[in-house]
Every structure is written in C-alpha cells, then in structure tokens.
Amino acid sequence: MKRKKERNVWMKVTLDECELPLAIADTRVELAEILGITSKTIYSSMSHAKKKWGNHKRTPYRKIRIKLDDDDE
C-alpha cells in the first residue's frame, strides 16, 4: 500500500491575475537566495498578507503543498 506524503514548493509569482511564476524553489531559504533577499522577508510578507496589515493585502510569495506517493520521492 502506498503512503501519501506532502512536499512544499515555494514560489514568487506576478501580482496580476495570472500569477505567473518568477522563481521556484524547494525551500523558503532557497527561494530567498535566488531572489537575493532574506527568508525572513518572505515569511514577513506572507504573515502580513494573511493578517491583511496595511498595504500587504497580497503577497507575491506562495507555498504550494504537493501530495506525493512513495515512488515519487
């Protein structure tokens, strides 16, 4: 029997209605390195957007959960 596992993929997307990916990484730290920012910047942006503080109603960062089978690892 196959077990289901989850994996996260981190993305920076455009803020238009298409949300096209600009960068993709396996971790928040890797995404930050690609973009030349700190991982704390990504965390802060997502946190503020979730709470809808100030001008942070939307964030270009996404954490996507992908479900995997054992043989997909």
N, C-alpha and C positions, 0 to 999 in steps of 0.2 A: 504494500500500500504506500502510495506517495504522500509525503508530508508537504504541506504548504508552508512556504517561508515568504517573508517580505524583505524587500530591499528598497532603500531610498535612493532617489536620484535628485540632485539639486540642479536648478536651472535659473538663469537670468533670462527674462523674456521682455519683449517690447511692451509698452504700456498702452498700445492701441487695442482695438477689439480683436485683432488676430492673435495676439500674444505669441509672436514668433520667437523661437529660442535664439538667444545670442551667445550663450555659453552653457555647457552641460558638464557636470562632474559627479563623482560618486559620493563625495562628502562636502560639507559646508566649507571646510578648510581648503580643500582643493579648488572649489569654486572661487573662494576669496583670492587664492594665489593666482589663478587665471586672470582675475579682474584687477589685481593689484590693490586690493583693499583688505581689511581685516575680517575675520569670520564674525567678529562681534558686530561689525557694521551690518552684515546680513541679518544676524539674529535681531538686532535692534530694529531694523526696518520692518521685519516680519512681525515683531511684537507690537510695534506702534500701529501697524496697519490692522492687526487683529483687534486692537483696542480703539481704533479709529481716532487717534490723537492728532490734533492739528491738521497738517497737510498730508498726513500719512494714511490716507484712506485706501490707497492702493500701493502695492509694492511690486517691483519687477522681479522679485525672487520667489521661487516656487520649490516646495519639497513634494515630490511625487512618490507615492508608495507603489511598488510593483510587486505583485504576488508571483512567486516562483515555485516550480516543482523541484524536487530533489535533483533531478537530472539536468536542470537548467543552470545549476551553480557552476 
